[in-house]
């Protein structure tokens, strides 16, 4: 016979697993996210702060451990488990807040706000934050997606959480035979779903503008793993060859000539500004296709540091504008507190020594204003929004997922790109070294995609847009507003709790 405390521990772990199962590559399971929030909320209701944190932390481990194993594919379990353990602290904090708020008026609204608070904190600290695993990013296949254009990713997370917290409250009231209150909470749980269609109309942009023909080149890599950089010449050659094959198809009339071509992140880890062979290859390939190519290049700064660049290569003038990745991956592209961390964990010396860029993230590619969110950057609200507010009419996500093997990481990232498409009313081009590359229209639909670990080139027409969605205009406003939803209830005296 299980004790009540052990049952609550099992329920908390189950809540985390439900949250995980709502994420890609699984489709049609979006409803498991509000279900997970409901189970966790019910578990911590009327518990102490300490118990709420403990149950929340268990749920966080149940969520992040299965969500993030790709972190340790080639470096072992320590980074994976450590990252999951740190991220689970935020869910522990949510559990404590939910426990504190559960016996106060307006609890479902305030507890949903508490979830937004913990996501906001997690997206900023430590080391610049880690927004992976936000509720919004598991909803690319669900009805909550249409809310993105009005209230952005934070508003989507609030809506998912509110559906769950209200459902939990309904269950509590119905269990104690408070039928009217239970039905009211059940109705509240349905409000976010009911608001999704009108929010899509209010928040979305007008009819899409004229289309542009784009190409996303996926050159593939000879093999996966951390020795990706050791095979950089072969990777560059793969992308040069794929671009020249595309040019041949265009010349033969089998494919339309693209207006712009996107290469993935790290497609040229040989600095083409310093290496003559790399430069000659890019000159040859761009001359063949006859349009500018956005090249993912690693640039040597000459001082022991590097820049992760998305570099415009023009068929006539050569290298031009560039976007230097602004959001770098801690412990991957750079090592925080390097002297201390290297002493504690010698394997961390393998981390890169990249330097972050600045600017808005907007470049012009063959006359088209383009937002560049390189790989990890697509997870950050401000990184994409700033580029669109700077005039970008199209979003590109050049990414290198070769170091994560055949894990769920690439599908999790693709879902983020779909959310960004709706959030900003922009088409999105995802170009990945090993897949999945994709062409996405502003309603979040993937119109073309590649398979993993194949050489492929996607060519298609995508609409441009100049109008800003409400989410783009409001920026961090919805996140602040929904976070404040937790405040009024915190000011009301709490009724006694149990463990």
C-alpha positions in Angstrom: 0.0 0.0 0.0 1.5 3.3 -1.0 1.6 6.2 1.5 -0.1 9.5 0.5 3.3 11.1 0.3 4.7 8.5 -2.1 1.6 8.8 -4.2 2.2 12.5 -4.5 5.8 11.9 -5.5 4.6 9.5 -8.2 2.0 12.1 -9.4 4.7 14.8 -9.5 7.0 12.6 -11.6 4.0 11.7 -13.9 3.2 15.4 -14.4 6.8 16.0 -15.7 6.5 13.0 -18.0 3.2 14.3 -19.4 4.9 17.7 -20.1 7.7 15.9 -21.9 5.4 13.8 -24.0 3.6 16.9 -25.3 6.8 17.9 -27.2 7.9 16.9 -30.7 8.6 14.7 -32.5 5.3 13.4 -31.1 2.3 15.0 -32.8 -1.3 15.4 -31.6 -0.3 15.1 -28.0 -0.4 18.9 -27.2 -3.2 18.3 -24.6 -0.7 16.4 -22.4 0.9 19.8 -21.4 -2.2 21.2 -19.7 -2.8 17.7 -18.3 0.7 17.8 -16.8 0.1 21.2 -15.3 -3.2 20.0 -13.9 -1.6 17.0 -12.2 1.2 19.0 -10.7 -1.1 21.8 -9.5 -3.4 19.2 -7.8 -0.3 17.6 -6.2 0.9 20.8 -4.6 -2.5 22.2 -3.7 -2.6 23.2 0.0 0.9 21.9 0.7 3.8 23.7 2.4 6.3 25.8 0.4 8.9 23.1 1.1 6.7 20.3 0.0 5.6 22.3 -3.1 9.2 22.9 -4.1 10.0 19.2 -3.6 7.1 17.9 -5.7 7.8 20.6 -8.3 11.5 19.6 -8.5 10.5 15.9 -9.0 8.2 17.1 -11.8 11.0 19.1 -13.3 13.3 16.1 -13.4 10.5 14.0 -14.9 10.2 16.7 -17.6 13.8 17.7 -18.4 15.7 14.4 -18.0 13.8 12.9 -21.0 13.6 16.2 -22.9 17.4 16.9 -22.9 19.4 13.7 -23.4 20.7 15.1 -26.7 23.0 17.4 -24.6 25.1 14.3 -23.6 25.0 12.3 -26.8 28.8 12.7 -27.4 30.0 14.1 -24.1 28.4 11.7 -21.6 25.7 11.9 -19.0 27.2 14.5 -16.7 26.3 17.6 -18.7 22.8 16.2 -19.5 22.0 15.4 -15.9 23.5 18.6 -14.6 21.5 20.7 -17.0 18.3 18.9 -16.3 18.9 19.2 -12.6 19.4 23.0 -12.9 16.4 23.5 -15.1 14.2 21.5 -12.7 14.9 24.1 -10.1 12.5 26.4 -12.0 9.7 23.8 -11.8 10.5 23.4 -8.2 10.0 27.2 -7.8 6.7 26.9 -9.6 5.7 24.1 -7.2 6.4 26.3 -4.2 4.6 29.3 -5.7 1.6 27.1 -6.7 1.5 25.7 -3.1 1.5 29.3 -1.7 -1.2 30.5 -4.1 -3.5 27.4 -4.2 -5.7 28.4 -1.2 -6.1 32.1 -2.3 -8.8 33.7 -4.4 -8.1 33.6 -8.1 -5.7 30.7 -7.7 -5.9 29.3 -11.3 -5.0 32.6 -12.8 -2.2 33.4 -10.3 -0.7 29.9 -10.5 -0.7 30.1 -14.3 1.1 33.5 -13.9 3.6 31.8 -11.6 4.5 29.4 -14.5 5.2 32.3 -16.7 7.4 33.8 -14.0 9.5 30.7 -13.8 9.8 30.4 -17.6 10.9 34.1 -17.7 13.6 33.5 -15.0 14.8 30.3 -16.7 15.1 32.2 -20.0 17.5 34.7 -18.5 19.6 33.0 -15.8 22.1 31.6 -15.4 24.6 32.5 -18.1 22.0 34.2 -20.3 19.3 31.7 -19.7 18.0 28.5 -21.4 14.5 28.8 -22.7 14.3 25.3 -24.0 11.2 23.4 -22.9 8.8 26.4 -22.6 5.2 25.2 -22.8 4.7 27.2 -25.9 7.3 25.3 -27.8 5.4 22.1 -27.4 2.2 23.5 -29.0 3.1 23.8 -32.7 0.5 21.2 -33.5 -2.2 22.4 -31.1 -4.9 25.0 -31.0 -2.9 27.3 -28.7 -0.6 28.1 -31.6 -2.9 30.7 -33.0 -2.5 32.8 -29.8 1.2 33.4 -30.6 0.4 36.3 -33.1 -1.4 38.2 -30.3 0.4 37.4 -27.0 3.6 35.7 -28.2 5.2 32.6 -26.7 4.8 33.8 -23.1 1.1 34.2 -23.7 0.9 30.7 -25.2 2.6 29.3 -22.1 0.1 31.2 -19.9 -2.9 29.8 -21.8 -1.6 26.3 -21.6 -0.9 26.6 -17.9 -4.3 28.3 -17.2 -6.1 25.4 -18.9 -4.3 23.0 -16.6 -4.6 25.0 -13.3 -8.3 25.7 -13.9 -8.9 22.0 -14.7 -7.1 21.1 -11.4 -9.4 23.5 -9.5 -12.5 22.1 -11.2 -11.4 18.6 -10.1 -10.9 19.8 -6.5 -14.3 21.5 -6.3 -16.2 18.6 -7.9 -14.5 16.1 -5.5 -15.9 18.0 -2.5 -19.3 18.4 -4.2 -19.1 22.1 -4.9 -20.7 21.6 -8.3 -21.2 25.3 -9.3 -17.6 26.2 -8.5 -16.4 23.1 -10.3 -18.3 23.9 -13.4 -17.1 27.5 -13.3 -13.5 26.3 -13.2 -14.2 23.9 -16.0 -15.5 26.8 -18.1 -12.4 28.8 -17.2 -10.2 25.9 -18.4 -11.9 26.2 -21.8 -11.5 30.0 -22.2 -8.0 29.9 -23.7 -9.1 27.4 -26.3 -12.2 29.5 -27.1 -10.1 32.7 -27.5 -7.6 31.1 -29.9 -9.6 31.7 -33.1 -10.4 35.4 -32.5 -6.9 36.0 -31.2 -5.5 34.6 -34.4 -7.6 37.2 -36.4 -6.8 40.1 -34.1 -3.1 39.4 -33.8 -2.2 38.2 -37.3 -0.9 40.3 -40.1 -3.0 41.2 -43.2 -2.8 39.1 -46.3 0.8 38.0 -47.1 2.8 40.1 -49.5 4.5 39.0 -52.7 6.3 35.7 -52.7 10.0 35.2 -52.9 11.7 32.0 -54.2 14.1 30.6 -51.6 16.4 27.7 -51.4 17.7 26.0 -48.2 20.8 23.9 -48.8 21.4 20.8 -46.6 24.8 19.5 -47.5 25.0 16.8 -44.8 28.2 15.7 -43.0 30.4 12.6 -43.5 29.8 11.5 -39.9 28.4 12.9 -36.7 29.9 13.6 -33.3 32.3 16.1 -31.8 34.8 15.6 -34.5 32.5 17.6 -36.8 35.0 20.4 -37.0 37.8 18.0 -38.0 35.8 17.2 -41.1 35.2 20.8 -42.0 36.7 20.7 -45.5 34.3 17.8 -46.4 31.3 19.7 -45.0 32.2 22.8 -47.0 32.6 20.7 -50.1 29.2 19.1 -49.5 27.5 22.5 -49.5 29.4 23.8 -52.4 28.5 20.7 -54.4 24.9 20.9 -53.4 24.7 24.6 -54.5 26.3 23.8 -57.8 23.8 20.9 -58.4 21.0 23.4 -57.7 22.5 25.7 -60.2 22.6 22.9 -62.8 18.9 22.1 -62.1 18.0 25.8 -62.5 20.0 26.1 -65.8 18.2 23.0 -67.1 14.9 24.5 -66.3 13.9 21.8 -63.8 13.8 24.2 -60.9 13.1 27.9 -60.6 16.0 30.2 -59.9 15.9 31.2 -56.2 16.1 34.9 -55.2 18.2 33.9 -52.2 20.0 30.8 -50.9 20.4 29.9 -47.2 23.2 27.6 -46.0 23.3 26.2 -42.5 25.3 27.3 -39.5 28.9 25.9 -39.6 28.6 25.0 -43.3 32.0 26.7 -43.7 34.0 26.1 -40.6 37.0 27.1 -42.7 37.2 30.9 -42.5 36.5 32.0 -46.1 37.9 35.5 -45.4 41.3 34.0 -44.6 41.4 30.7 -46.6 41.9 31.1 -50.4 40.5 27.7 -51.3 37.3 28.3 -49.3 36.9 31.7 -50.8 37.4 30.4 -54.3 34.8 27.7 -53.8 32.2 30.2 -52.6 33.0 32.5 -55.5 32.5 29.6 -57.9 29.3 28.3 -56.3 27.6 31.7 -56.0 28.6 32.6 -59.6 26.9 29.4 -60.7 23.7 30.0 -58.9 23.8 33.7 -59.7 22.2 35.0 -56.5 23.5 35.8 -53.0 24.1 32.9 -50.5 23.9 33.3 -46.8 26.9 31.2 -45.6 27.2 29.9 -42.0 30.9 30.6 -41.5 33.3 30.4 -38.5 35.5 33.5 -38.7 38.9 33.6 -37.0 39.3 36.9 -35.1 43.1 36.5 -35.0 43.3 36.7 -31.2 42.3 33.1 -30.3 38.6 33.8 -30.5 36.1 33.1 -33.2 32.8 34.5 -34.5 29.8 32.4 -35.5 28.8 34.3 -38.7 25.9 34.2 -41.1 27.8 35.9 -44.0 26.2 37.2 -47.2 28.2 36.1 -50.2 27.4 37.9 -53.4 28.1 36.4 -56.8 29.6 39.6 -58.0 31.1 41.4 -55.0 31.9 38.5 -52.7 31.5 38.8 -48.9 29.2 41.5 -47.6 26.9 42.0 -44.6 27.0 39.5 -41.8 25.2 38.6 -38.6 27.4 37.4 -35.7 25.5 35.1 -33.4 24.5 37.1 -30.4 23.2 34.3 -28.1 26.0 31.8 -27.6 25.6 28.4 -26.1 27.3 28.3 -22.7 29.7 25.3 -22.2 29.5 24.7 -26.0 30.5 27.9 -27.9 32.1 29.5 -24.8 32.9 28.5 -21.3 31.6 30.7 -18.5 34.1 31.1 -15.6 36.6 29.2 -17.7 39.5 29.0 -15.1 37.2 27.7 -12.4 35.1 25.3 -14.6 38.2 23.8 -16.3 39.7 23.0 -12.9 36.5 21.3 -11.7 35.7 19.6 -15.0 38.7 19.1 -17.3 36.6 17.9 -20.3 35.1 21.4 -20.4 38.3 22.7 -22.0 36.8 21.4 -25.3 34.3 24.3 -25.2 34.7 26.9 -27.9 36.0 30.4 -27.5 33.4 32.3 -29.5 32.7 36.0 -29.0 29.1 37.2 -29.2 28.0 39.7 -31.8 25.7 42.7 -31.5 23.3 44.5 -33.8 19.7 43.8 -34.6 20.0 40.4 -36.4 18.7 41.9 -39.7 20.6 41.6 -42.9 19.7 42.4 -46.5 19.9 39.5 -48.9 19.3 40.3 -52.6 17.1 43.2 -51.5 15.1 41.2 -49.0 15.3 42.3 -45.4 16.0 39.0 -43.5 16.0 38.2 -39.8 18.8 35.7 -38.8 18.3 33.6 -35.7 21.3 31.2 -35.7 20.4 27.9 -34.1 20.1 28.5 -30.3 18.9 32.1 -30.9 15.5 31.0 -32.1 14.6 30.0 -28.5 15.0 33.6 -27.3 12.0 36.0 -27.7 14.0 39.2 -28.0 16.5 37.9 -30.5 13.8 37.2 -33.1 11.5 40.1 -32.3 14.3 42.7 -32.5 15.1 41.6 -36.0 11.5 41.7 -37.2 11.0 45.2 -35.6 14.1 46.3 -37.5 12.2 45.6 -40.8 12.9 41.9 -41.5 10.2 40.4 -43.8 11.5 36.9 -43.6 13.1 34.8 -40.8 16.0 32.4 -41.4 17.2 29.8 -38.9 20.6 28.4 -40.0 21.5 25.6 -37.7 24.0 22.8 -37.1 22.6 19.8 -35.3 25.2 17.3 -36.4 26.6 17.2 -32.9 23.3 15.9 -31.5 22.9 12.8 -33.7 19.5 11.3 -34.3 17.9 12.8 -31.2 14.7 14.8 -30.7 16.6 18.0 -30.5 16.1 19.0 -34.2 12.4 18.4 -33.9 12.2 20.5 -30.8 14.0 23.3 -32.5 11.8 23.1 -35.6 8.7 23.5 -33.4 10.2 26.8 -32.1 10.6 28.0 -35.6 6.9 27.2 -36.3 5.9 29.2 -33.2 8.1 32.1 -34.3 6.5 32.1 -37.8 3.0 32.6 -36.2 4.3 35.0 -33.5 5.7 37.4 -36.0 3.6 36.7 -39.1 6.7 35.8 -41.1 7.8 32.9 -43.3 10.7 30.9 -41.9 13.5 29.1 -43.6 15.3 26.5 -41.5 18.6 25.3 -43.1 20.3 22.5 -41.1 23.6 20.7 -41.9 22.0 17.3 -41.3 18.3 18.2 -41.1 15.6 18.7 -40.5 15.5 21.7 -42.9 12.1 23.2 -43.6 10.2 26.0 -45.3 7.4 27.4 -43.1 4.7 29.8 -44.0 3.3 32.5 -41.5 0.6 30.3 -40.1 3.2 27.8 -38.9 2.6 25.2 -41.6 5.6 23.3 -42.8 5.2 23.3 -46.6 8.5 21.4 -47.3 11.0 19.6 -45.2 14.0 17.3 -45.5 14.9 14.0 -43.9 17.7 13.7 -41.4 21.3 12.9 -42.5 20.7 13.2 -46.2 21.9 15.8 -48.7 19.0 17.8 -49.9 17.9 21.2 -51.2 14.5 22.7 -50.6 13.2 25.2 -53.1 9.9 27.0 -52.8 8.0 30.2 -52.8 7.4 31.9 -49.4 5.4 35.1 -48.8 7.1 38.2 -47.5 5.4 40.5 -44.9 6.0 44.0 -43.7 3.1 44.4 -41.2 3.9 43.7 -37.5 1.7 41.4 -35.4 0.5 42.5 -32.0 3.0 40.1 -30.4 5.9 41.7 -32.3 4.7 45.2 -31.3 4.1 44.4 -27.7 7.5 42.7 -27.2 8.0 41.6 -23.6 4.7 43.2 -22.5 2.6 40.0 -22.4 5.3 38.2 -20.5 5.3 41.0 -17.9 1.5 41.2 -17.7 1.0 37.5 -17.3 3.8 37.3 -14.7 2.0 39.9 -12.7 -1.1 37.7 -12.6 0.6 36.0 -9.6 1.0 39.1 -7.6 -2.6 40.0 -6.3 -3.1 36.5 -4.8 0.3 36.7 -3.0 -0.9 39.8 -1.2 -3.9 38.0 0.2 -3.5 36.1 3.5 -3.2 32.4 3.0 -5.3 29.7 4.7 -3.5 26.9 6.6 -1.6 24.2 4.6 -0.6 20.6 5.0 2.4 18.7 3.9 
